[in-house]
């Protein structure tokens, strides 16, 4: 059994890979001054980066978990998500309202993706 850990510190890794599956940590925005859509776009761009580093892409998403701080802004998050997700290949998804680690963050997204078959 082989597990690889990427972008790690003493507390966590940003990605782990096991048995052809890539697991990403929850991703949050870098610029918290943006609105919900802007923060979501930042998070999705970071997910693209991490998936590429792991050797896969959003085309191979299996699942997504999304936390938003306010369902009143849920449509803004969905607008960014819908523009990003690959048509015809949406992953299973759960989304809920939650208090995040920093009050200025509006969204956190965690995904799981398959590695493409060689």
MOPAC internal coordinates of N, CA, C and O (Angstrom, degrees):
PM7 1SCF
backbone

  N    0.0000 0     0.00 0     0.00 0    0    0    0
  C    1.4515 1     0.00 0     0.00 0    1    0    0
  C    1.5247 1   108.34 1     0.00 0    2    1    0
  O    1.2310 1   120.70 1   -51.80 1    3    2    1
  N    1.3098 1   116.26 1   128.20 1    3    2    1
  C    1.4559 1   121.61 1  -179.47 1    5    3    2
  C    1.5282 1   109.92 1  -120.50 1    6    5    3
  O    1.2310 1   121.15 1   -50.15 1    7    6    5
  N    1.3089 1   115.41 1   129.85 1    7    6    5
  C    1.4632 1   121.91 1   174.84 1    9    7    6
  C    1.5168 1   106.78 1  -126.81 1   10    9    7
  O    1.2310 1   120.39 1   -48.62 1   11   10    9
  N    1.3265 1   116.86 1   131.38 1   11   10    9
  C    1.4593 1   119.34 1   175.33 1   13   11   10
  C    1.5257 1   109.19 1  -115.79 1   14   13   11
  O    1.2310 1   121.50 1   -36.73 1   15   14   13
  N    1.3305 1   114.73 1   143.27 1   15   14   13
  C    1.4612 1   122.91 1  -176.50 1   17   15   14
  C    1.5206 1   108.48 1  -116.44 1   18   17   15
  O    1.2310 1   120.40 1   -44.96 1   19   18   17
  N    1.3299 1   116.84 1   135.04 1   19   18   17
  C    1.4626 1   121.26 1  -174.54 1   21   19   18
  C    1.5250 1   111.09 1  -129.87 1   22   21   19
  O    1.2310 1   121.44 1   -34.34 1   23   22   21
  N    1.3373 1   114.86 1   145.66 1   23   22   21
  C    1.4705 1   120.83 1  -179.38 1   25   23   22
  C    1.5262 1   110.08 1    51.22 1   26   25   23
  O    1.2310 1   120.97 1  -124.86 1   27   26   25
  N    1.3149 1   115.74 1    55.14 1   27   26   25
  C    1.4674 1   121.34 1  -174.19 1   29   27   26
  C    1.5236 1   112.25 1   -99.65 1   30   29   27
  O    1.2310 1   121.27 1   -27.90 1   31   30   29
  N    1.3181 1   115.18 1   152.10 1   31   30   29
  C    1.4580 1   122.78 1   166.39 1   33   31   30
  C    1.5240 1   106.78 1  -130.75 1   34   33   31
  O    1.2310 1   119.30 1    13.10 1   35   34   33
  N    1.3015 1   118.94 1  -166.90 1   35   34   33
  C    1.4631 1   119.94 1  -176.93 1   37   35   34
  C    1.5236 1   112.83 1   -68.47 1   38   37   35
  O    1.2310 1   119.91 1   158.36 1   39   38   37
  N    1.3217 1   117.79 1   -21.64 1   39   38   37
  C    1.4645 1   121.34 1  -175.96 1   41   39   38
  C    1.5193 1   113.68 1   -95.76 1   42   41   39
  O    1.2310 1   120.50 1   140.89 1   43   42   41
  N    1.3343 1   116.64 1   -39.11 1   43   42   41
  C    1.4659 1   118.55 1  -171.45 1   45   43   42
  C    1.5117 1   111.80 1  -161.47 1   46   45   43
  O    1.2310 1   121.36 1   -11.93 1   47   46   45
  N    1.3201 1   115.00 1   168.07 1   47   46   45
  C    1.4605 1   122.89 1   172.91 1   49   47   46
  C    1.5188 1   108.20 1  -112.76 1   50   49   47
  O    1.2310 1   120.60 1   -29.65 1   51   50   49
  N    1.3129 1   116.46 1   150.35 1   51   50   49
  C    1.4596 1   119.92 1   175.39 1   53   51   50
  C    1.5247 1   111.20 1   -79.33 1   54   53   51
  O    1.2310 1   120.79 1   155.02 1   55   54   53
  N    1.3480 1   116.09 1   -24.98 1   55   54   53
  C    1.4674 1   120.40 1   177.83 1   57   55   54
  C    1.5170 1   109.26 1  -150.14 1   58   57   55
  O    1.2310 1   121.25 1   -36.48 1   59   58   57
  N    1.3198 1   115.22 1   143.52 1   59   58   57
  C    1.4529 1   121.51 1   168.92 1   61   59   58
  C    1.5193 1   107.50 1  -129.07 1   62   61   59
  O    1.2310 1   121.37 1   -31.92 1   63   62   61
  N    1.3205 1   114.99 1   148.08 1   63   62   61
  C    1.4598 1   120.27 1  -179.83 1   65   63   62
  C    1.5179 1   108.13 1  -126.27 1   66   65   63
  O    1.2310 1   121.14 1   -49.92 1   67   66   65
  N    1.3175 1   115.43 1   130.08 1   67   66   65
  C    1.4655 1   121.46 1   178.78 1   69   67   66
  C    1.5235 1   109.21 1  -150.16 1   70   69   67
  O    1.2310 1   121.11 1   -49.20 1   71   70   69
  N    1.3003 1   115.49 1   130.80 1   71   70   69
  C    1.4570 1   121.87 1   171.43 1   73   71   70
  C    1.5366 1   112.52 1    52.59 1   74   73   71
  O    1.2310 1   120.32 1  -136.74 1   75   74   73
  N    1.3317 1   116.99 1    43.26 1   75   74   73
  C    1.4579 1   121.20 1   177.01 1   77   75   74
  C    1.5120 1   115.43 1    77.43 1   78   77   75
  O    1.2310 1   120.68 1  -166.38 1   79   78   77
  N    1.3301 1   116.30 1    13.62 1   79   78   77
  C    1.4627 1   120.51 1  -178.89 1   81   79   78
  C    1.5260 1   109.52 1  -126.22 1   82   81   79
  O    1.2310 1   120.99 1   -42.94 1   83   82   81
  N    1.3263 1   115.72 1   137.06 1   83   82   81
  C    1.4613 1   122.99 1   179.00 1   85   83   82
  C    1.5261 1   108.28 1  -107.29 1   86   85   83
  O    1.2310 1   120.94 1   -53.49 1   87   86   85
  N    1.3179 1   115.80 1   126.51 1   87   86   85
  C    1.4565 1   122.69 1   178.98 1   89   87   86
  C    1.5251 1   107.98 1  -113.73 1   90   89   87
  O    1.2310 1   119.96 1   -58.07 1   91   90   89
  N    1.3266 1   117.69 1   121.93 1   91   90   89
  C    1.4579 1   120.56 1   177.99 1   93   91   90
  C    1.5249 1   110.08 1  -101.46 1   94   93   91
  O    1.2310 1   121.52 1   -32.98 1   95   94   93
  N    1.3225 1   114.70 1   147.02 1   95   94   93
  C    1.4613 1   120.62 1   171.02 1   97   95   94
  C    1.5233 1   108.24 1   -69.19 1   98   97   95
  O    1.2310 1   120.45 1   -16.78 1   99   98   97
  N    1.3101 1   116.75 1   163.22 1   99   98   97
  C    1.4550 1   120.29 1   174.36 1  101   99   98
  C    1.5126 1   109.77 1   -60.54 1  102  101   99
  O    1.2310 1   120.68 1   -49.45 1  103  102  101
  N    1.3286 1   116.30 1   130.55 1  103  102  101
  C    1.4593 1   121.93 1  -178.35 1  105  103  102
  C    1.5212 1   109.67 1  -105.48 1  106  105  103
  O    1.2310 1   121.20 1   -41.13 1  107  106  105
  N    1.3248 1   115.31 1   138.87 1  107  106  105
  C    1.4603 1   122.35 1  -178.41 1  109  107  106
  C    1.5293 1   109.16 1  -124.37 1  110  109  107
  O    1.2310 1   120.14 1   -17.06 1  111  110  109
  N    1.3263 1   117.34 1   162.94 1  111  110  109
  C    1.4682 1   119.63 1  -177.73 1  113  111  110
  C    1.5241 1   112.62 1   -70.54 1  114  113  111
  O    1.2310 1   121.52 1   -28.80 1  115  114  113
  N    1.3249 1   114.70 1   151.20 1  115  114  113
  C    1.4714 1   120.46 1   175.25 1  117  115  114
  C    1.5269 1   110.56 1   -85.05 1  118  117  115
  O    1.2310 1   120.46 1   144.56 1  119  118  117
  N    1.3315 1   116.73 1   -35.44 1  119  118  117
  C    1.4661 1   122.00 1   179.71 1  121  119  118
  C    1.5199 1   108.07 1  -110.30 1  122  121  119
  O    1.2310 1   121.07 1   -82.61 1  123  122  121
  N    1.3151 1   115.56 1    97.39 1  123  122  121
  C    1.4564 1   120.53 1  -176.19 1  125  123  122
  C    1.5185 1   113.19 1   -77.36 1  126  125  123
  O    1.2310 1   119.67 1   178.89 1  127  126  125
  N    1.3297 1   118.24 1    -1.11 1  127  126  125
  C    1.4671 1   119.21 1   178.27 1  129  127  126
  C    1.5306 1   111.39 1   -80.85 1  130  129  127
  O    1.2310 1   119.85 1   168.95 1  131  130  129
  N    1.3226 1   117.89 1   -11.05 1  131  130  129
  C    1.4661 1   121.79 1   179.81 1  133  131  130
  C    1.5263 1   110.58 1   -73.02 1  134  133  131
  O    1.2310 1   121.07 1   -19.93 1  135  134  133
  N    1.3334 1   115.57 1   160.07 1  135  134  133
  C    1.4600 1   120.27 1   175.31 1  137  135  134
  C    1.5340 1   109.48 1   -75.35 1  138  137  135
  O    1.2310 1   120.60 1     0.19 1  139  138  137
  N    1.3221 1   116.46 1  -179.81 1  139  138  137
  C    1.4657 1   120.82 1  -176.44 1  141  139  138
  C    1.5264 1   111.83 1   -56.45 1  142  141  139
  O    1.2310 1   120.09 1   134.17 1  143  142  141
  N    1.3230 1   117.43 1   -45.83 1  143  142  141
  C    1.4629 1   119.13 1  -179.54 1  145  143  142
  C    1.5296 1   110.68 1   -63.42 1  146  145  143
  O    1.2310 1   120.35 1   135.41 1  147  146  145
  N    1.3278 1   116.94 1   -44.59 1  147  146  145
  C    1.4594 1   121.01 1   179.61 1  149  147  146
  C    1.5140 1   112.25 1   -62.88 1  150  149  147
  O    1.2310 1   120.12 1   137.97 1  151  150  149
  N    1.3295 1   117.37 1   -42.03 1  151  150  149
  C    1.4561 1   120.06 1   177.43 1  153  151  150
  C    1.5254 1   110.75 1   -64.75 1  154  153  151
  O    1.2310 1   120.53 1   139.26 1  155  154  153
  N    1.3211 1   116.59 1   -40.74 1  155  154  153
  C    1.4664 1   120.04 1   179.10 1  157  155  154
  C    1.5222 1   110.44 1   -63.57 1  158  157  155
  O    1.2310 1   120.04 1   137.65 1  159  158  157
  N    1.3292 1   117.53 1   -42.35 1  159  158  157
  C    1.4696 1   120.94 1   178.25 1  161  159  158
  C    1.5246 1   111.23 1   -60.70 1  162  161  159
  O    1.2310 1   120.10 1   140.13 1  163  162  161
  N    1.3348 1   117.42 1   -39.87 1  163  162  161
  C    1.4647 1   121.18 1   176.94 1  165  163  162
  C    1.5238 1   111.15 1   -62.16 1  166  165  163
  O    1.2310 1   120.90 1   135.00 1  167  166  165
  N    1.3203 1   115.89 1   -45.00 1  167  166  165
  C    1.4582 1   120.93 1  -179.14 1  169  167  166
  C    1.5298 1   110.17 1   -63.27 1  170  169  167
  O    1.2310 1   120.38 1   136.18 1  171  170  169
  N    1.3164 1   116.89 1   -43.82 1  171  170  169
  C    1.4651 1   120.17 1  -179.45 1  173  171  170
  C    1.5246 1   111.29 1   -65.53 1  174  173  171
  O    1.2310 1   120.12 1   143.96 1  175  174  173
  N    1.3138 1   117.38 1   -36.04 1  175  174  173
  C    1.4713 1   120.83 1   176.59 1  177  175  174
  C    1.5294 1   109.93 1   -64.62 1  178  177  175
  O    1.2310 1   119.86 1   139.18 1  179  178  177
  N    1.3187 1   117.87 1   -40.82 1  179  178  177
  C    1.4655 1   121.12 1   177.62 1  181  179  178
  C    1.5278 1   110.68 1   -65.63 1  182  181  179
  O    1.2310 1   120.19 1   141.03 1  183  182  181
  N    1.3203 1   117.24 1   -38.97 1  183  182  181
  C    1.4629 1   120.60 1   175.72 1  185  183  182
  C    1.5156 1   110.09 1   -60.59 1  186  185  183
  O    1.2310 1   120.08 1   136.26 1  187  186  185
  N    1.3353 1   117.45 1   -43.74 1  187  186  185
  C    1.4723 1   120.74 1   176.30 1  189  187  186
  C    1.5259 1   110.80 1   -55.94 1  190  189  187
  O    1.2310 1   120.27 1   134.74 1  191  190  189
  N    1.3389 1   117.10 1   -45.26 1  191  190  189
  C    1.4703 1   121.94 1  -179.82 1  193  191  190
  C    1.5224 1   111.46 1   -60.95 1  194  193  191
  O    1.2310 1   120.50 1   131.10 1  195  194  193
  N    1.3220 1   116.65 1   -48.90 1  195  194  193
  C    1.4598 1   120.60 1  -177.38 1  197  195  194
  C    1.5257 1   111.64 1   -65.92 1  198  197  195
  O    1.2310 1   120.33 1   139.72 1  199  198  197
  N    1.3216 1   116.98 1   -40.28 1  199  198  197
  C    1.4640 1   119.66 1   178.26 1  201  199  198
  C    1.5231 1   110.43 1   -64.19 1  202  201  199
  O    1.2310 1   120.25 1   138.81 1  203  202  201
  N    1.3348 1   117.13 1   -41.19 1  203  202  201
  C    1.4703 1   120.58 1   178.50 1  205  203  202
  C    1.5326 1   110.31 1   -62.73 1  206  205  203
  O    1.2310 1   120.20 1   136.91 1  207  206  205
  N    1.3168 1   117.23 1   -43.09 1  207  206  205
  C    1.4648 1   120.75 1   177.90 1  209  207  206
  C    1.5277 1   111.47 1   -60.16 1  210  209  207
  O    1.2310 1   120.49 1   148.41 1  211  210  209
  N    1.3244 1   116.67 1   -31.59 1  211  210  209
  C    1.4628 1   121.63 1  -179.19 1  213  211  210
  C    1.5316 1   112.17 1   -84.70 1  214  213  211
  O    1.2310 1   120.33 1   170.91 1  215  214  213
  N    1.3365 1   116.97 1    -9.09 1  215  214  213
  C    1.4546 1   120.00 1   178.81 1  217  215  214
  C    1.5108 1   115.25 1    94.49 1  218  217  215
  O    1.2310 1   120.43 1  -158.10 1  219  218  217
  N    1.3287 1   116.79 1    21.90 1  219  218  217
  C    1.4595 1   120.15 1   178.33 1  221  219  218
  C    1.5249 1   109.41 1  -140.62 1  222  221  219
  O    1.2310 1   119.95 1    13.40 1  223  222  221
  N    1.3236 1   117.71 1  -166.60 1  223  222  221
  C    1.4650 1   121.28 1  -178.86 1  225  223  222
  C    1.5292 1   109.92 1  -156.67 1  226  225  223
  O    1.2310 1   121.58 1    -3.48 1  227  226  225
  N    1.3172 1   114.58 1   176.52 1  227  226  225
  C    1.4640 1   120.16 1   179.17 1  229  227  226
  C    1.5250 1   112.02 1   -62.94 1  230  229  227
  O    1.2310 1   119.65 1   163.18 1  231  230  229
  N    1.3216 1   118.28 1   -16.82 1  231  230  229
  C    1.4677 1   120.86 1   175.95 1  233  231  230
  C    1.5198 1   112.01 1   -64.80 1  234  233  231
  O    1.2310 1   120.61 1   161.82 1  235  234  233
  N    1.3334 1   116.44 1   -18.18 1  235  234  233
  C    1.4599 1   121.27 1  -177.03 1  237  235  234
  C    1.5238 1   112.84 1  -112.41 1  238  237  235
  O    1.2310 1   120.31 1  -157.68 1  239  238  237
  N    1.3295 1   117.01 1    22.32 1  239  238  237
  C    1.4631 1   119.81 1   179.32 1  241  239  238
  C    1.5227 1   111.02 1   -64.19 1  242  241  239
  O    1.2310 1   121.25 1   -40.50 1  243  242  241
  N    1.3187 1   115.21 1   139.50 1  243  242  241
  C    1.4575 1   121.64 1   175.57 1  245  243  242
  C    1.5223 1   111.45 1  -106.04 1  246  245  243
  O    1.2310 1   120.91 1   137.02 1  247  246  245
  N    1.3328 1   115.86 1   -42.98 1  247  246  245
  C    1.4616 1   119.62 1  -177.97 1  249  247  246
  C    1.5184 1   110.58 1  -151.93 1  250  249  247
  O    1.2310 1   121.50 1   -20.56 1  251  250  249
  N    1.3270 1   114.74 1   159.44 1  251  250  249
  C    1.4641 1   121.87 1   176.93 1  253  251  250
  C    1.5248 1   108.75 1  -143.77 1  254  253  251
  O    1.2310 1   121.58 1   -38.93 1  255  254  253
  N    1.3171 1   114.59 1   141.07 1  255  254  253
  C    1.4599 1   122.06 1   171.78 1  257  255  254
  C    1.5178 1   106.56 1  -120.64 1  258  257  255
  O    1.2310 1   120.83 1   -49.83 1  259  258  257
  N    1.3176 1   116.01 1   130.17 1  259  258  257
  C    1.4617 1   120.94 1  -175.78 1  261  259  258
  C    1.5267 1   109.04 1  -127.28 1  262  261  259
  O    1.2310 1   121.59 1   -48.60 1  263  262  261
  N    1.3247 1   114.56 1   131.40 1  263  262  261
  C    1.4572 1   120.97 1   174.95 1  265  263  262
  C    1.5232 1   107.73 1  -117.41 1  266  265  263
  O    1.2310 1   120.58 1   -50.89 1  267  266  265
  N    1.3228 1   116.49 1   129.11 1  267  266  265
  C    1.4637 1   122.04 1   175.19 1  269  267  266
  C    1.5250 1   108.10 1  -122.21 1  270  269  267
  O    1.2310 1   120.93 1   -29.42 1  271  270  269
  N    1.3233 1   115.83 1   150.58 1  271  270  269
  C    1.4635 1   119.07 1  -178.10 1  273  271  270
  C    1.5197 1   113.00 1   -82.85 1  274  273  271
  O    1.2310 1   120.55 1   163.73 1  275  274  273
  N    1.3395 1   116.55 1   -16.27 1  275  274  273
  C    1.4613 1   119.37 1  -179.83 1  277  275  274
  C    1.5186 1   110.62 1  -150.47 1  278  277  275
  O    1.2310 1   120.84 1   -57.89 1  279  278  277
  N    1.3165 1   116.00 1   122.11 1  279  278  277
  C    1.4625 1   119.92 1   176.33 1  281  279  278
  C    1.5328 1   111.16 1   -66.63 1  282  281  279
  O    1.2310 1   120.18 1   164.06 1  283  282  281
  N    1.3310 1   117.26 1   -15.94 1  283  282  281
  C    1.4613 1   120.19 1   175.83 1  285  283  282
  C    1.5283 1   110.63 1   -64.90 1  286  285  283
  O    1.2310 1   120.17 1   157.66 1  287  286  285
  N    1.3460 1   117.28 1   -22.34 1  287  286  285
  C    1.4627 1   122.12 1   179.57 1  289  287  286
  C    1.5391 1   112.38 1  -106.96 1  290  289  287
  O    1.2310 1   120.60 1  -169.71 1  291  290  289
  N    1.3054 1   116.46 1    10.29 1  291  290  289
  C    1.4643 1   122.53 1  -176.65 1  293  291  290
  C    1.5271 1   111.75 1   -57.68 1  294  293  291
  O    1.2310 1   120.10 1   140.94 1  295  294  293
  N    1.3313 1   117.42 1   -39.06 1  295  294  293
  C    1.4684 1   120.90 1   179.80 1  297  295  294
  C    1.5208 1   111.60 1   -62.30 1  298  297  295
  O    1.2310 1   119.52 1   143.87 1  299  298  297
  N    1.3316 1   118.52 1   -36.13 1  299  298  297
  C    1.4665 1   121.75 1   177.89 1  301  299  298
  C    1.5267 1   110.83 1   -65.24 1  302  301  299
  O    1.2310 1   120.88 1   138.06 1  303  302  301
  N    1.3360 1   115.93 1   -41.94 1  303  302  301
  C    1.4564 1   119.66 1   177.38 1  305  303  302
  C    1.5262 1   109.56 1   -63.41 1  306  305  303
  O    1.2310 1   120.53 1   134.34 1  307  306  305
  N    1.3238 1   116.59 1   -45.66 1  307  306  305
  C    1.4662 1   120.59 1  -179.79 1  309  307  306
  C    1.5258 1   112.42 1   -62.80 1  310  309  307
  O    1.2310 1   119.86 1   146.06 1  311  310  309
  N    1.3127 1   117.88 1   -33.94 1  311  310  309
  C    1.4753 1   120.52 1   178.27 1  313  311  310
  C    1.5283 1   109.91 1   -62.61 1  314  313  311
  O    1.2310 1   120.48 1   135.66 1  315  314  313
  N    1.3267 1   116.69 1   -44.34 1  315  314  313
  C    1.4654 1   120.31 1   178.16 1  317  315  314
  C    1.5238 1   109.96 1   -66.99 1  318  317  315
  O    1.2310 1   120.06 1   136.31 1  319  318  317
  N    1.3159 1   117.49 1   -43.69 1  319  318  317
  C    1.4649 1   122.12 1   179.48 1  321  319  318
  C    1.5304 1   110.84 1   -60.00 1  322  321  319
  O    1.2310 1   120.71 1   130.57 1  323  322  321
  N    1.3302 1   116.24 1   -49.43 1  323  322  321
  C    1.4687 1   120.39 1  -177.15 1  325  323  322
  C    1.5280 1   112.02 1   -61.82 1  326  325  323
  O    1.2310 1   120.14 1   145.93 1  327  326  325
  N    1.3251 1   117.33 1   -34.07 1  327  326  325
  C    1.4722 1   121.24 1   178.23 1  329  327  326
  C    1.5301 1   111.07 1   -72.98 1  330  329  327
  O    1.2310 1   120.25 1   157.04 1  331  330  329
  N    1.3229 1   117.12 1   -22.96 1  331  330  329
  C    1.4699 1   122.65 1  -175.35 1  333  331  330
  C    1.5246 1   113.90 1   -94.07 1  334  333  331
  O    1.2310 1   120.16 1   137.87 1  335  334  333
  N    1.3133 1   117.31 1   -42.13 1  335  334  333
  C    1.4627 1   121.01 1  -172.35 1  337  335  334
  C    1.5348 1   110.11 1   -65.04 1  338  337  335
  O    1.2310 1   120.83 1   -35.35 1  339  338  337
  N    1.3197 1   116.02 1   144.65 1  339  338  337
  C    1.4639 1   121.58 1  -177.85 1  341  339  338
  C    1.5363 1   109.09 1   -70.89 1  342  341  339
  O    1.2310 1   119.85 1   -56.45 1  343  342  341
  N    1.3366 1   117.90 1   123.55 1  343  342  341
  C    1.4709 1   120.17 1   179.65 1  345  343  342
  C    1.5322 1   111.11 1   -56.20 1  346  345  343
  O    1.2310 1   121.39 1   -45.80 1  347  346  345
  N    1.3122 1   114.94 1   134.20 1  347  346  345
  C    1.4544 1   120.74 1   179.46 1  349  347  346
  C    1.5155 1   114.34 1    80.30 1  350  349  347
  O    1.2310 1   119.86 1   177.85 1  351  350  349
  N    1.3532 1   117.88 1    -2.15 1  351  350  349
  C    1.4732 1   121.00 1  -178.31 1  353  351  350
  C    1.5315 1   111.88 1  -132.52 1  354  353  351
  O    1.2310 1   119.65 1  -138.27 1  355  354  353
  N    1.3168 1   118.27 1    41.73 1  355  354  353
  C    1.4657 1   117.96 1   179.67 1  357  355  354
  C    1.5287 1   110.61 1   -72.19 1  358  357  355
  O    1.2310 1   120.29 1   -40.95 1  359  358  357
  N    1.3367 1   117.05 1   139.05 1  359  358  357
  C    1.4666 1   119.36 1   178.13 1  361  359  358
  C    1.5266 1   110.58 1   -77.71 1  362  361  359
  O    1.2310 1   120.67 1   -12.01 1  363  362  361
  N    1.3174 1   116.32 1   167.99 1  363  362  361
  C    1.4609 1   117.91 1   167.09 1  365  363  362
  C    1.5187 1   105.78 1   -64.24 1  366  365  363
  O    1.2310 1   120.45 1   -28.26 1  367  366  365
  N    1.3291 1   116.74 1   151.74 1  367  366  365
  C    1.4556 1   118.71 1  -172.18 1  369  367  366
  C    1.5152 1   111.20 1  -151.60 1  370  369  367
  O    1.2310 1   121.34 1   -36.15 1  371  370  369
  N    1.3159 1   115.05 1   143.85 1  371  370  369
  C    1.4574 1   121.73 1   170.14 1  373  371  370
  C    1.5178 1   106.97 1  -128.24 1  374  373  371
  O    1.2310 1   120.67 1   -38.43 1  375  374  373
  N    1.3142 1   116.33 1   141.57 1  375  374  373
  C    1.4622 1   120.66 1   178.36 1  377  375  374
  C    1.5236 1   108.02 1  -139.14 1  378  377  375
  O    1.2310 1   121.42 1   -43.09 1  379  378  377
  N    1.3222 1   114.88 1   136.91 1  379  378  377
  C    1.4476 1   118.83 1   179.54 1  381  379  378
  C    1.5109 1   111.24 1  -148.96 1  382  381  379
  O    1.2310 1   121.44 1   -16.38 1  383  382  381
  N    1.3172 1   114.85 1   163.62 1  383  382  381
  C    1.4617 1   121.71 1   177.72 1  385  383  382
  C    1.5199 1   108.90 1   -88.66 1  386  385  383
  O    1.2310 1   120.91 1   -45.50 1  387  386  385
  N    1.3301 1   115.87 1   134.50 1  387  386  385
  C    1.4634 1   120.28 1  -178.74 1  389  387  386
  C    1.5228 1   110.43 1  -156.02 1  390  389  387
  O    1.2310 1   121.06 1   -22.21 1  391  390  389
  N    1.3013 1   115.58 1   157.79 1  391  390  389
  C    1.4552 1   122.23 1   171.98 1  393  391  390
  C    1.5265 1   106.81 1   -82.51 1  394  393  391
  O    1.2310 1   119.54 1   -54.14 1  395  394  393
  N    1.3340 1   118.49 1   125.86 1  395  394  393
  C    1.4540 1   122.20 1  -178.66 1  397  395  394
  C    1.5279 1   110.92 1   -94.49 1  398  397  395
  O    1.2310 1   120.57 1    -9.14 1  399  398  397
  N    1.3306 1   116.52 1   170.86 1  399  398  397
  C    1.4597 1   122.08 1  -173.93 1  401  399  398
  C    1.5229 1   113.61 1   -61.26 1  402  401  399
  O    1.2310 1   120.30 1   147.13 1  403  402  401
  N    1.3316 1   117.03 1   -32.87 1  403  402  401
  C    1.4659 1   121.08 1   176.73 1  405  403  402
  C    1.5193 1   108.34 1  -120.33 1  406  405  403
  O    1.2310 1   119.50 1   -45.23 1  407  406  405
  N    1.3252 1   118.55 1   134.77 1  407  406  405
  C    1.4630 1   120.48 1  -174.96 1  409  407  406
  C    1.5277 1   114.19 1   -64.40 1  410  409  407
  O    1.2310 1   120.06 1   157.00 1  411  410  409
  N    1.3403 1   117.50 1   -23.00 1  411  410  409
  C    1.4662 1   119.41 1  -179.31 1  413  411  410
  C    1.5394 1   112.75 1   -80.53 1  414  413  411
  O    1.2310 1   119.94 1   164.11 1  415  414  413
  N    1.3095 1   117.72 1   -15.89 1  415  414  413
  C    1.4687 1   120.05 1   176.57 1  417  415  414
  C    1.5150 1   109.60 1   -76.01 1  418  417  415
  O    1.2310 1   120.94 1   -43.85 1  419  418  417
  N    1.3234 1   115.81 1   136.15 1  419  418  417
  C    1.4579 1   121.56 1   179.73 1  421  419  418
  C    1.5244 1   112.73 1  -105.73 1  422  421  419
  O    1.2310 1   120.35 1   161.44 1  423  422  421
  N    1.3452 1   116.94 1   -18.56 1  423  422  421
  C    1.4624 1   119.97 1  -173.99 1  425  423  422
  C    1.5289 1   110.62 1  -151.63 1  426  425  423
  O    1.2310 1   121.21 1   -33.68 1  427  426  425
  N    1.3145 1   115.28 1   146.32 1  427  426  425
  C    1.4608 1   122.86 1   171.93 1  429  427  426
  C    1.5215 1   106.69 1  -138.88 1  430  429  427
  O    1.2310 1   120.96 1   -43.82 1  431  430  429
  N    1.3311 1   115.78 1   136.18 1  431  430  429
  C    1.4747 1   120.53 1  -178.18 1  433  431  430
  C    1.5148 1   109.24 1  -131.34 1  434  433  431
  O    1.2310 1   121.13 1   -43.98 1  435  434  433
  N    1.3217 1   115.44 1   136.02 1  435  434  433
  C    1.4642 1   123.74 1   178.38 1  437  435  434
  C    1.5257 1   107.27 1  -126.81 1  438  437  435
  O    1.2310 1   120.64 1   -49.61 1  439  438  437
  N    1.3498 1   116.38 1   130.39 1  439  438  437
  C    1.4635 1   119.28 1  -178.56 1  441  439  438
  C    1.5282 1   111.56 1  -129.12 1  442  441  439
  O    1.2310 1   121.99 1   -18.92 1  443  442  441
  N    1.3206 1   113.80 1   161.08 1  443  442  441
  C    1.4484 1   123.80 1   173.21 1  445  443  442
  C    1.5305 1   106.12 1  -127.00 1  446  445  443
  O    1.2310 1   120.72 1   -44.41 1  447  446  445
  N    1.3477 1   116.22 1   135.59 1  447  446  445
  C    1.4668 1   120.29 1  -178.89 1  449  447  446
  C    1.5144 1   109.86 1  -137.75 1  450  449  447
  O    1.2310 1   121.08 1   -26.38 1  451  450  449
  N    1.3139 1   115.54 1   153.62 1  451  450  449
  C    1.4535 1   121.33 1   175.21 1  453  451  450
  C    1.5216 1   109.08 1   -87.95 1  454  453  451
  O    1.2310 1   121.10 1   -30.62 1  455  454  453
  N    1.3309 1   115.49 1   149.38 1  455  454  453
  C    1.4608 1   120.06 1   169.54 1  457  455  454
  C    1.5337 1   107.20 1   -80.56 1  458  457  455
  O    1.2310 1   119.72 1   -39.40 1  459  458  457
  N    1.3074 1   118.14 1   140.60 1  459  458  457
  C    1.4674 1   119.02 1   178.30 1  461  459  458
  C    1.5313 1   110.04 1   -63.51 1  462  461  459
  O    1.2310 1   121.26 1   -33.61 1  463  462  461
  N    1.3054 1   115.19 1   146.39 1  463  462  461
  C    1.4613 1   118.61 1   177.99 1  465  463  462
  C    1.5112 1   110.68 1   -70.66 1  466  465  463
  O    1.2310 1   120.90 1   -41.17 1  467  466  465
  N    1.3196 1   115.89 1   138.83 1  467  466  465
  C    1.4670 1   120.48 1  -177.71 1  469  467  466
  C    1.5107 1   111.45 1   -76.71 1  470  469  467
  O    1.2310 1   120.10 1   180.00 1  471  470  469

